[in-house]
Amino acid sequence: MNRRRTLLGALGACALMALGALSGGTSAPAEAAPAAPDGMVTALQRDLGLSKAQTVARLSQESAALRIGPAARKAAGEAYGGSWFDPRRGRLVVGLTDRSRAAAVEATGAATTQVEHTQAELDATKSVLDAYAARGEVPGGVASWHADPRSGSVVVSVRDGATGVAEFLDRARDAGPVTVTEIAGQPRTFAAGTVGGDPYYINGNTRCSIGFSVQGGFVSAGHCGGVGASVSGWDGSRMGSFAGSSFPGNDYAFVRIGNGWWTEPVVLGWGAVPDRLVRGSAEAPVGSSICRSGSTTHWHCGTVLAKNETVNYSQGAVHEMTKTSVCAEPGDSGGSFITGDQAQGVTSGGWGNCGSGGETWFQPVNEILDVYGLSLVTS
């Protein structure tokens, strides 16, 4: 088997980098973030509209927010109203329904703010909408929905100009606090026909992107192939086959490899940034910057917009997705999202493109590891 760039056979088309906030905010106490390669800083400057100094400062602030998140949530207890990274303040913010918990949360380094609803209350409202989707009662013009602690509501996204959605929206509002927004396109998955690049191929005619190396293979998107589908690498040589796949409902898969291919704790930088080593899978908070690389559009960056969002694809609803402002296009499906050296998830789908912009969702990698009992290959 040949070696390509610095990325060995079992990894293919994905890379990201994350973390960022405008300079001038008050940072939570934290260790300095690892130095970021100039290519990564440049990509974030391009896609987030920041100066180099602002990008470097944001990386450090987001690194702190990522580390203190679990402790801050524990300190909030039953008053926890969700959390997010605030780039203006450069800190993790935790919503609280009970201000008596503020001192304990702020002791972790996070800021606090008063909110009306707990995360549990918002999740309960969202679960009602998920039940509608499970029964096929969501019209096609409804794109997605997620619990959003920043607005204190469940945000339902509807395609601009969609008709036949009013009754569903009335039912959604009856379930709890709901905010309706419009988006320019309908979500779709990003699988594609065979083209050049650094891909993997399913049954010889569909191209997707490798996510992350795990013991015995790699993880990717479920819509790329069903259990038993054969997989070949960028050079056309046989890699293995899908040992596990779920779509819709979920959008994840495990491909077991052999035939001379092996795993590496690396995601491809496509020359825009150095190839990235993977050292773990700590979850970045909403508001963080994040980057993605795929076999079609290579390296692009944006921010984490929402978590635990249900996306209403034409093939059916997919749950527990993370929404980002990163663009993607057909063939990028399955590719890796990464924050610094921390794996985040695999590309599922979105709307728009990398010329005019759009949004992209990923399936969190930790869920995939848990479902299939896998271990991430790390450096």
Secondary structure, 3 states (H helix, E strand, C coil): CCCECCECCCCCCCCCCCCCCCCCCCCCCCCCCCCCCHHHHHHHHHHHCCCHHHHHHHHHHHHHHHHHHHHHHHHHHHHEEEEEEECCCCEEEEEECCHHHHHHHHCCCCEEEECCCCHHHHHHHHHHHHHHHHCCCCCCCEEEEEEECCCCEEEEEEECCCCCCHHHHHHHHHHCCEEEEEECCCCEECCEECCCCCCEEECCCEEECCCEEECCEEEECHHHCCCCCEEECCCCCEEEEEEEEECCECCEEEEEECCCCCCCCEECCECCECCEECCECCCCCCCCEEEEEECCCEEEEEEEEEEEEEEEECCEEEEEEEEECCCCCCCCCCCEEEECCEEEEEEEEEEEECCCEEEEEEEEHHHHHHHHCCCECCC
